[in-house]
Amino acid sequence: MNHVNIVELGLLLFVACLVAIVTRRIGWPYTIGLVAAGIALSFVGYRSRIVLTPELIFTVLLPPLVFEAALHLRWQRFREEASLVLSLAFVGTLLSAGVVAAGMHWAVSWGWQASLLFGSLIAATDPVAVVSMMKEQDAEPRLRFIMEAESLLNDGAAAVLFGLVAAAIAGAPTDAGTIGQAFATTVAGGVLCGAVVAGGLLLVAGRSDDHLVELTLTVLAAYGSFLLAEELGVSGVLATLAAGMLVGNFGPARSLTERGGEALIRFWDFAAFLANSMVFLLIGSREAEQPLLTFLWPAAVATLLVLAGRAAAIYPIAGLFTRSRGAIDGLTRHILFWGGLRGALALALALAAPVALPEHDALVSVAFAVVAFSIFVQGATMPILLRRAKPAEAA
């Protein structure tokens, strides 16, 4: 980012604004338009000096996206849906990763290390695309909440799983007890970091009547919780998620002034728009540079396996809740299955995979191919399912 000039950044943001205007008028999902624009820019010869790297995604773009989405997760609703959402996010992530890893090993002959890394990273659904689509389509409230909450928690679970697999490859103990303890510690530690950072900053905010100071403290909560958690070796995604939920549920009512509470949502909507725009424009630009034809077979197999893994994560778990308060109907299950879009986090993890892996180049290109299918095929057809869900829920 040190070599990026303001003109280049301004150009990308101007393109994002044009895409937002056009996609809204023609009824396309915004994320599809951004990726298409990024690909088009590459094809006409434009090469951005803003490079899509794990560091850029993790330390700059991901925290505001997770934080903004978490602001809207109401604690009361979360408690009501916790059993279903947590099961889908954590057990579902393990099931999905296992299906993909086994399939890539047996069908494509990847080594177990690359297969397990790919299975864990591609299990990460994209809360950015999901939340954006839910807003655009004005989805039914319960469906919207379940999809957004599951996607946010799923991201945290997949990132933790990827970290454990990478640590095992590097020589960490691989017995079940050690791995289970590490998983629990990473998850709980991330949530605790987010709660402590956001809680402390809300106490400070409560002593100010300046809404600009209050907004600045929420920025520190978003980034500070993420960076502290990563520094301590726990989940940054879950830390920022916990921080966002804490600020969203208790900030406007208890710590922030009335003006600060109103400004909170507007500011973070804007911050998420900027980060969202940059993420998907850069994904499109990077997609155009991938040698996808070279890895066409593993990419096709991986895409089918990802869908199979998502089905294994959604349908059996949802079936367990059929006779409970968490029951969801068949159409909602189909929407959860098809709406498991992949995006920025999966690519960040793929780019962070050990370069020494023999399958490294293939792993990165296949991850980009799966994300491309997710955005252009699943993303383009999701609005149809969401429109069908409205009368079904109303009935």
C-alpha positions as CSV (number, residue, x, y, z in Angstrom):
1,M,0.0,0.0,0.0
2,N,3.0,2.3,0.4
3,H,3.3,2.8,-3.4
4,V,-0.3,3.4,-4.1
5,N,-1.1,6.9,-5.2
6,I,-4.3,8.7,-4.4
7,V,-5.3,9.0,-8.1
8,E,-5.3,5.2,-8.5
9,L,-7.3,4.7,-5.3
10,G,-9.7,7.4,-6.5
11,L,-10.1,5.7,-9.9
12,L,-11.0,2.4,-8.3
13,L,-13.6,4.0,-6.0
14,F,-15.0,5.9,-9.0
15,V,-15.4,2.6,-10.9
16,A,-17.1,1.1,-7.8
17,C,-19.6,4.0,-7.7
18,L,-20.4,3.5,-11.4
19,V,-20.9,-0.2,-10.8
20,A,-23.2,0.5,-7.9
21,I,-25.3,2.8,-10.0
22,V,-25.5,0.4,-13.0
23,T,-26.2,-2.8,-11.0
24,R,-28.9,-1.1,-9.0
25,R,-30.7,0.0,-12.2
26,I,-30.4,-3.4,-14.0
27,G,-31.1,-5.5,-10.8
28,W,-27.7,-7.3,-10.6
29,P,-26.1,-8.1,-7.3
30,Y,-23.5,-5.5,-6.6
31,T,-20.7,-8.0,-5.9
32,I,-21.1,-9.6,-9.4
33,G,-20.8,-6.2,-11.0
34,L,-17.6,-5.4,-9.0
35,V,-15.9,-8.6,-9.9
36,A,-16.9,-8.2,-13.6
37,A,-15.6,-4.7,-13.6
38,G,-12.3,-5.9,-12.1
39,I,-11.9,-8.5,-14.8
40,A,-12.8,-6.0,-17.5
41,L,-10.1,-3.5,-16.1
42,S,-7.5,-6.3,-16.4
43,F,-8.5,-7.2,-19.9
44,V,-8.2,-3.6,-21.1
45,G,-4.7,-3.5,-19.8
46,Y,-5.1,-1.8,-16.4
47,R,-2.9,-3.2,-13.7
48,S,-3.6,-1.9,-10.2
49,R,-0.6,-1.5,-7.9
50,I,-3.0,-2.5,-5.1
51,V,-2.2,-6.2,-4.8
52,L,-4.7,-8.6,-3.3
53,T,-2.7,-10.1,-0.5
54,P,-3.6,-11.9,2.8
55,E,-2.2,-8.9,4.7
56,L,-4.4,-6.4,2.8
57,I,-7.5,-8.5,3.3
58,F,-6.9,-9.4,7.0
59,T,-5.5,-6.2,8.4
60,V,-7.3,-3.6,6.3
61,L,-10.5,-4.8,4.6
62,L,-11.9,-7.7,6.6
63,P,-12.3,-6.0,10.1
64,P,-14.8,-3.3,8.9
65,L,-16.8,-5.8,6.9
66,V,-17.2,-8.2,9.8
67,F,-17.7,-5.4,12.3
68,E,-20.4,-3.7,10.3
69,A,-22.3,-6.9,9.7
70,A,-22.1,-7.8,13.4
71,L,-23.5,-4.5,14.4
72,H,-26.9,-5.6,13.1
73,L,-27.0,-9.0,14.9
74,R,-29.4,-8.5,17.8
75,W,-28.5,-10.5,20.9
76,Q,-32.1,-11.5,21.6
77,R,-32.5,-13.0,18.2
78,F,-29.1,-14.7,18.4
79,R,-30.1,-16.4,21.7
80,E,-33.2,-17.8,20.0
81,E,-31.4,-19.1,17.0
82,A,-28.1,-20.0,18.7
83,S,-28.4,-23.8,18.6
84,L,-29.1,-23.9,14.8
85,V,-26.7,-21.2,13.9
86,L,-23.8,-22.5,16.0
87,S,-24.4,-26.0,14.7
88,L,-24.4,-24.9,11.1
89,A,-21.3,-22.7,11.5
90,F,-19.1,-25.0,13.5
91,V,-20.2,-28.6,12.9
92,G,-21.2,-27.7,9.3
93,T,-17.7,-26.2,8.7
94,L,-16.0,-29.5,9.8
95,L,-18.4,-31.6,7.6
96,S,-17.9,-29.4,4.6
97,A,-14.1,-29.3,5.0
98,G,-14.0,-33.1,5.4
99,V,-16.0,-33.8,2.3
100,V,-13.9,-31.4,0.2
101,A,-10.5,-32.6,1.6
102,A,-11.3,-36.3,1.0
103,G,-12.7,-35.6,-2.4
104,M,-9.6,-33.6,-3.5
105,H,-7.3,-36.4,-2.2
106,W,-9.1,-39.2,-3.9
107,A,-10.4,-37.6,-7.1
108,V,-7.6,-35.2,-7.9
109,S,-4.7,-37.1,-6.2
110,W,-3.6,-34.1,-4.1
111,G,-1.6,-34.9,-1.0
112,W,-3.4,-34.9,2.3
113,Q,-1.7,-31.7,3.4
114,A,-2.9,-29.7,0.4
115,S,-6.3,-31.4,0.5
116,L,-6.9,-30.6,4.2
117,L,-5.7,-27.0,3.7
118,F,-8.0,-26.5,0.7
119,G,-11.0,-28.1,2.5
120,S,-10.6,-25.8,5.5
121,L,-10.1,-22.6,3.5
122,I,-12.9,-23.2,1.0
123,A,-15.3,-24.0,3.8
124,A,-15.3,-20.3,4.6
125,T,-18.5,-18.7,3.3
126,D,-18.4,-15.0,2.5
127,P,-20.4,-12.8,4.9
128,V,-19.7,-9.8,2.7
129,A,-21.5,-11.2,-0.3
130,V,-24.2,-12.8,1.8
131,V,-25.0,-9.6,3.8
132,S,-24.9,-7.5,0.7
133,M,-27.4,-9.8,-1.1
134,M,-29.7,-10.0,1.9
135,K,-29.9,-6.2,2.0
136,E,-30.4,-5.8,-1.7
137,Q,-33.2,-8.3,-1.8
138,D,-34.9,-7.2,1.4
139,A,-34.9,-10.8,2.6
140,E,-37.3,-12.1,5.2
141,P,-36.0,-11.2,8.7
142,R,-35.4,-14.6,10.1
143,L,-33.8,-16.0,6.9
144,R,-31.6,-12.9,6.8
145,F,-30.5,-13.3,10.4
146,I,-29.7,-17.0,10.1
147,M,-27.7,-16.5,6.9
148,E,-25.8,-13.6,8.1
149,A,-25.0,-15.0,11.5
150,E,-24.1,-18.4,10.1
151,S,-21.8,-16.9,7.5
152,L,-20.0,-14.7,10.0
153,L,-19.4,-17.5,12.5
154,N,-18.5,-19.9,9.7
155,D,-15.8,-17.5,8.6
156,G,-14.3,-17.6,12.1
157,A,-14.6,-21.4,12.3
158,A,-12.9,-21.9,8.9
159,A,-10.1,-19.5,9.7
160,V,-9.4,-21.3,12.9
161,L,-9.5,-24.7,11.2
162,F,-7.1,-23.5,8.5
163,G,-4.7,-22.3,11.2
164,L,-4.8,-25.6,13.0
165,V,-4.1,-27.5,9.8
166,A,-1.3,-25.2,8.8
167,A,0.2,-25.6,12.3
168,A,0.0,-29.4,12.1
169,I,1.8,-29.2,8.7
170,A,4.5,-27.1,10.4
171,G,5.0,-29.8,13.0
172,A,2.5,-29.1,15.8
173,P,1.0,-32.1,17.7
174,T,-1.8,-33.7,15.8
175,D,-3.5,-35.9,18.5
176,A,-7.3,-35.3,18.8
177,G,-7.1,-33.9,22.4
178,T,-4.5,-31.3,21.5
179,I,-6.3,-30.2,18.3
180,G,-9.6,-30.0,20.2
181,Q,-8.1,-27.9,22.9
182,A,-6.4,-25.6,20.5
183,F,-9.7,-25.1,18.5
184,A,-11.6,-24.3,21.7
185,T,-8.9,-21.9,23.0
186,T,-8.7,-20.1,19.7
187,V,-12.5,-19.6,19.4
188,A,-13.0,-18.7,23.1
189,G,-9.9,-16.5,23.1
190,G,-11.1,-14.6,20.0
191,V,-14.5,-13.9,21.5
192,L,-13.0,-12.8,24.8
193,C,-10.6,-10.4,23.0
194,G,-13.5,-8.8,21.2
195,A,-15.5,-8.5,24.4
196,V,-12.7,-7.0,26.4
197,V,-11.6,-4.5,23.8
198,A,-15.1,-3.4,22.8
199,G,-16.3,-3.3,26.4
200,G,-13.3,-1.2,27.5
201,L,-13.7,1.3,24.6
202,L,-17.5,1.6,25.3
203,L,-16.7,2.6,28.8
204,V,-14.4,5.3,27.5
205,A,-17.1,6.4,24.9
206,G,-19.6,6.7,27.7
207,R,-17.6,9.6,29.2
208,S,-17.7,11.6,25.9
209,D,-20.5,13.6,24.3
210,D,-18.7,14.0,21.0
211,H,-20.0,11.7,18.3
212,L,-16.8,11.9,16.4
213,V,-14.9,10.6,19.4
214,E,-17.4,7.9,19.8
215,L,-17.0,6.8,16.1
216,T,-13.2,6.8,16.5
217,L,-13.5,4.5,19.4
218,T,-15.6,2.1,17.4
219,V,-12.9,2.1,14.7
220,L,-10.4,1.1,17.4
221,A,-12.8,-1.6,18.6
222,A,-13.1,-3.1,15.1
223,Y,-9.4,-3.0,14.3
224,G,-8.0,-3.3,17.8
225,S,-9.9,-6.4,18.6
226,F,-8.8,-8.1,15.4
227,L,-5.2,-7.2,15.7
228,L,-4.9,-8.0,19.4
229,A,-6.5,-11.4,18.8
230,E,-4.2,-12.2,15.9
231,E,-1.2,-11.1,18.0
232,L,-2.3,-13.5,20.7
233,G,-2.8,-16.4,18.3
234,V,-6.6,-16.5,18.6
235,S,-9.3,-15.8,16.1
236,G,-9.3,-12.2,14.8
237,V,-12.5,-12.8,12.9
238,L,-14.4,-13.9,16.0
239,A,-12.9,-11.1,18.0
240,T,-14.2,-8.5,15.6
241,L,-17.6,-10.3,15.4
242,A,-17.9,-10.2,19.2
243,A,-16.8,-6.6,19.3
244,G,-19.4,-5.6,16.7
245,M,-22.2,-7.5,18.4
246,L,-21.3,-5.8,21.8
247,V,-21.2,-2.3,20.2
248,G,-24.3,-2.9,18.2
249,N,-26.4,-4.2,21.1
250,F,-25.2,-2.0,24.0
251,G,-23.5,1.1,22.4
252,P,-26.5,3.1,21.2
253,A,-28.7,2.2,24.2
254,R,-26.1,2.7,27.0
255,S,-22.8,4.2,26.1
256,L,-23.2,6.4,23.0
257,T,-25.0,9.7,22.7
258,E,-28.2,9.8,20.5
259,R,-26.2,11.5,17.8
260,G,-23.4,9.0,18.1
261,G,-25.8,6.1,17.9
262,E,-27.3,7.5,14.7
263,A,-23.9,8.2,13.2
264,L,-22.7,4.7,14.1
265,I,-24.8,2.9,11.5
266,R,-24.2,5.5,8.7
267,F,-20.5,5.5,9.2
268,W,-20.1,1.8,9.2
269,D,-22.4,1.4,6.2
270,F,-20.0,3.7,4.4
271,A,-16.9,1.9,5.6
272,A,-18.3,-1.4,4.6
273,F,-19.2,0.0,1.2
274,L,-15.6,1.1,0.6
275,A,-14.1,-2.2,1.8
276,N,-16.6,-4.2,-0.1
277,S,-15.9,-2.3,-3.3
278,M,-12.1,-2.8,-3.0
279,V,-12.3,-6.5,-2.1
280,F,-14.4,-7.5,-5.1
281,L,-12.8,-5.2,-7.6
282,L,-9.4,-6.7,-6.6
283,I,-10.9,-10.2,-6.7
284,G,-12.0,-9.6,-10.3
285,S,-8.6,-8.2,-11.2
286,R,-6.8,-11.2,-9.8
287,E,-9.3,-13.6,-11.4
288,A,-8.2,-12.4,-14.8
289,E,-4.6,-13.3,-14.0
290,Q,-5.2,-16.9,-12.9
291,P,-4.2,-19.8,-15.3
292,L,-7.6,-21.4,-14.8
293,L,-7.4,-23.5,-18.0
294,T,-4.3,-25.1,-16.7
295,F,-6.2,-26.4,-13.7
296,L,-9.6,-26.9,-15.3
297,W,-10.1,-30.5,-14.1
298,P,-9.2,-29.9,-10.4
299,A,-11.3,-26.7,-10.5
300,A,-14.3,-28.5,-11.9
301,V,-14.0,-31.3,-9.3
302,A,-13.5,-28.8,-6.5
303,T,-16.6,-26.8,-7.4
304,L,-18.7,-30.0,-7.3
305,L,-17.1,-31.0,-4.0
306,V,-17.7,-27.6,-2.4
307,L,-21.4,-27.9,-3.3
308,A,-21.5,-31.5,-1.9
309,G,-19.7,-30.3,1.2
310,R,-22.2,-27.5,1.7
311,A,-25.1,-29.9,1.2
312,A,-23.5,-32.2,3.8
313,A,-23.3,-29.2,6.2
314,I,-26.8,-27.9,5.7
315,Y,-29.4,-30.6,5.1
316,P,-28.5,-33.2,7.9
317,I,-28.0,-30.5,10.5
318,A,-31.2,-28.7,9.6
319,G,-33.0,-32.0,9.7
320,L,-32.0,-32.4,13.4
321,F,-34.0,-29.3,14.2
322,T,-37.2,-30.4,12.4
323,R,-39.2,-30.9,15.6
324,S,-37.7,-28.0,17.5
325,R,-38.2,-24.2,17.7
326,G,-35.2,-23.9,15.3
327,A,-37.0,-25.7,12.5
328,I,-36.6,-24.3,9.0
329,D,-38.6,-25.2,5.9
330,G,-37.3,-26.8,2.8
331,L,-37.0,-23.6,0.7
332,T,-35.0,-22.0,3.5
333,R,-32.6,-25.0,3.5
334,H,-32.2,-24.7,-0.2
335,I,-31.4,-21.0,0.2
336,L,-28.8,-21.7,2.9
337,F,-27.2,-24.4,0.7
338,W,-27.1,-22.3,-2.5
339,G,-26.3,-19.1,-0.7
340,G,-23.0,-20.4,0.8
341,L,-21.0,-18.0,-1.4
342,R,-17.2,-18.0,-1.3
343,G,-15.1,-14.9,-1.4
344,A,-12.4,-12.8,0.2
345,L,-11.5,-14.9,3.2
346,A,-11.2,-18.1,1.2
347,L,-8.8,-16.3,-1.2
348,A,-6.8,-14.7,1.6
349,L,-6.3,-18.1,3.2
350,A,-5.4,-19.7,-0.2
351,L,-2.8,-17.0,-0.8
352,A,-1.4,-17.6,2.7
353,A,-0.9,-21.3,2.1
354,P,2.7,-22.6,2.4
355,V,4.6,-21.9,-0.8
356,A,6.5,-25.2,-0.3
357,L,3.4,-27.3,-1.0
358,P,3.8,-29.0,-4.3
359,E,0.1,-28.2,-5.1
360,H,0.5,-24.5,-4.0
361,D,-0.1,-22.9,-7.5
362,A,-3.0,-25.3,-8.2
363,L,-4.5,-24.7,-4.8
364,V,-4.6,-20.9,-5.4
365,S,-6.0,-21.1,-8.9
366,V,-8.6,-23.7,-7.9
367,A,-9.7,-21.5,-5.0
368,F,-10.1,-18.5,-7.4
369,A,-12.1,-20.8,-9.8
370,V,-14.5,-21.9,-7.0
371,V,-15.0,-18.2,-5.9
372,A,-15.7,-17.2,-9.5
373,F,-18.4,-19.9,-9.8
374,S,-19.8,-18.9,-6.4
375,I,-20.1,-15.3,-7.4
376,F,-21.2,-15.5,-11.0
377,V,-23.4,-18.6,-10.9
378,Q,-24.7,-18.8,-7.3
379,G,-24.7,-15.1,-6.8
380,A,-26.6,-14.4,-10.0
381,T,-29.3,-17.0,-9.2
382,M,-29.7,-16.4,-5.5
383,P,-32.2,-13.5,-6.0
384,I,-34.6,-15.9,-7.7
385,L,-34.7,-18.1,-4.6
386,L,-34.9,-15.1,-2.3
387,R,-37.9,-13.8,-4.2
388,R,-39.6,-17.2,-3.9
389,A,-39.0,-17.1,-0.2
390,K,-41.1,-14.0,0.4
391,P,-44.5,-15.4,-0.5
392,A,-43.6,-18.7,1.1
393,E,-42.8,-17.0,4.4
394,A,-45.9,-14.7,4.1
395,A,-48.1,-17.7,3.6
